[in-house]
Amino acid sequence: MSEAVQLDVDDVTHGDVVRVRGKGGKERIVPVGSYARAALEAYLTRSRPELSRRGRATPRLFLGARGAPLSRQSAWTVIQRAAERAQLTAHVSPHTLRHSFATHLLQGGADVRVVQELLGHASVATTQIYTHVSVDALRDVYATSHPRAR
């Protein structure tokens, strides 16, 4: 969440990527999907200019209702409200979204080193916590791949 609220407007003006600064100021480039890009463009052209007029000038991308940079706590509240509107019963946090992102990439066949880079992990061992394989996934691979499974 810290990385998201620290983004500046200039960090997202590079087409389909966002420049993210992680721990220790380490910079990495993260791709942005078409839905997120469309939402960002709508925010930048419609919502942000109005929010910006309410506060002091700031390069921060995400602004709160009063025009000040969005805090980690306020961003957490935004996620909680979105989860409530979606009628999710499980606890949802920024880490839940990060975990889901990594898990979906790996289940979709992404290389663990690519996921490591996207998440900004220094060690691949940190990323490997997302590589747990469900019993259903194991069953599916066995059923479709092993010659004696049929």
Summary of the structure (lengths in Angstrom):
residues: 150
radius of gyration: 18.8
end to end distance: 46.3
largest distance: 67.8
contacts: 344
relative contact order: 0.10
helix: 60%
strand: 9%
